[in-house]
Amino acid sequence: MHIQRTRRILATTAALACLSALSACEGSGDAAPPAATATAAATAAEGPLAGAQRYMRRFTSCEDLSAKPDDPRMPSGDFPKVGQWSVTEVGVCSDKPEKGDIAIAVPKDMKEFQAGYKKYVMDRIAGGDGSYGLFSNVLVGEGFVAFPTKPKTALALVRSDLRVLVCNPGGRTPEGYQYRKPLVEGCGLTDFFATEDGSGSPNLETPQDPAAGDTEKPGQPKTGSLGLARAGGIAELRKLVGSSLKECEKHFSTDPEAVAIESIDYQPAVKGNAVDWGITGRALCGQPAGAQRAVNLSWLDTVGDMKKLQTRAKAAQLADLKDDGKLRATASLLLVGENIAVETNDPDARFGLYQQQFLYLNCAPGFSAPAGYRLEKSRVDGCVLTNYEPEHPVR
């Protein structure tokens, strides 16, 4: 679930003139030094795609450059495309040692490119993909944008003047890395290349705990929230989570007897009378009785009293951890939104729900999340809301 970010300059020639002079292209008003001017002249003579290739080959492999639209290495996603966000040329080369490719886009106007990309990111977030753009592979240079497919390629390129364009509001630059303002508000340029699996730039910061009251870092606010999912009722909640909980599209029930079902493999976080937990509506997704046992059970909740829900869930979680510090593998984790909650023990489903702005209620003593993950205060002391799941020992 994750790629893309970029920008533009006022004219292609001016952009090319900045390949080796990043600061001169970011509004400083300083003229490019003679060496950079000579480099730009040579680049203009060979064409912008070849110039971008020559520049990147100083840092990584970029072989077999092609601008053919039918080249199978060309990206098949939404971008980059000629005519989109002022892009005039698109090409691709290969980083053969890493068995990956690098798409190249040449915008006529880098600011227009960045504005277009930002709008694309915000539209994806508004559509429910809340983490889109956190793991951006959009690397902005002077006069071109690179889209490497392999993390090691990107890591090599950010050692140059190329910078990762991040427009997700939750994106951040850890200490020790550079940050620059791009040409549009609400985005950032950094030499920190984030990846979901941790194979990108190393993050050596000490994890922050909002309970300490001394952090205002994006993703880990001192007060308030970066935003949580909400829904107007069970029907709206079912529709909201359908892309993450596929069983909700096929097997769904609000019948009290069905909702009360649990199995040895699927146990809800909420036990007993749901009203006592502050829940106003409850539904079951999945098959209560398959050929031999229940299949893919998850529970959806509308919540009238979120503090009551989290208080009860905290007590249940601590009781589960009390004996041996382990959670039951079959126990559903409680993910909450603003006025809704989901209970599931399916890690793939939870990953999708995190992208839809749900957060996991974690009440384990001493828990903290690595920088870059969301970590927000819950409604009860001793718990946090997060999209980071540690490797919990389970039984």
CORZI-V63035 format. One record per backbone hydrogen bond with DSSP energy under -1.0 kcal/mol. CO is the residue of the C=O (numbers start at 1). NH is the residue of the N-H. Records with the same first field share a line. If there is no record, write none. Layout:
CO = NH + NH
//
This chain:
11 = 15
12 = 16
13 = 17
15 = 18
16 = 19
18 = 21
22 = 25
23 = 26
33 = 37
34 = 38
35 = 39
36 = 40
37 = 41
38 = 42
39 = 43
40 = 44
41 = 45
42 = 46
43 = 47
47 = 51
48 = 52
49 = 53
50 = 54
51 = 55
52 = 56
53 = 57
55 = 58
56 = 59 + 60
63 = 94
66 = 92
68 = 71
71 = 74
81 = 84
84 = 87
86 = 108
87 = 83
89 = 106
91 = 104
92 = 66
93 = 102
94 = 63 + 96
95 = 100
100 = 95
101 = 149
102 = 93
103 = 147
104 = 91
105 = 145
106 = 88 + 89
109 = 113
110 = 114
111 = 115
112 = 116
113 = 117
114 = 118
115 = 119
116 = 120
117 = 121
118 = 122
119 = 123
120 = 124
121 = 125
122 = 126
123 = 127
124 = 129
125 = 128
128 = 130
129 = 132
131 = 134
138 = 165
139 = 146
140 = 163
141 = 143
144 = 141
145 = 105
146 = 139
147 = 103
150 = 154
151 = 155
152 = 156
153 = 157
154 = 158
157 = 160
163 = 140
164 = 190
166 = 188
168 = 171
174 = 177
178 = 191
180 = 189
188 = 166
189 = 180
190 = 164
193 = 201
209 = 212
210 = 213
217 = 220
219 = 375
229 = 338
233 = 237
234 = 238
235 = 239
236 = 240
237 = 241
241 = 244 + 245
245 = 248
246 = 249
247 = 251
251 = 286
253 = 284
255 = 259
256 = 260
258 = 261
266 = 263
267 = 332
273 = 276
274 = 277 + 279
275 = 278
278 = 304 + 305
281 = 302
283 = 300
284 = 253
285 = 298
287 = 295
293 = 290
295 = 287
298 = 285
299 = 343
300 = 283
301 = 341
302 = 280 + 281
305 = 309
306 = 310
307 = 311
308 = 312
309 = 313
310 = 314
311 = 315
312 = 316
313 = 317
314 = 318
315 = 319
316 = 320
317 = 321
318 = 322
321 = 325
327 = 395
328 = 331
330 = 267
333 = 344
334 = 361
335 = 342
336 = 359
339 = 303
340 = 337
341 = 301
342 = 335
343 = 299
344 = 333
346 = 350
347 = 351
348 = 352
349 = 353
350 = 354
351 = 355
353 = 358
354 = 357
355 = 130
357 = 229
359 = 336
360 = 386
362 = 384
364 = 367
370 = 373
374 = 387
376 = 385
380 = 383
384 = 362
385 = 376
386 = 360
390 = 392
393 = 327
//
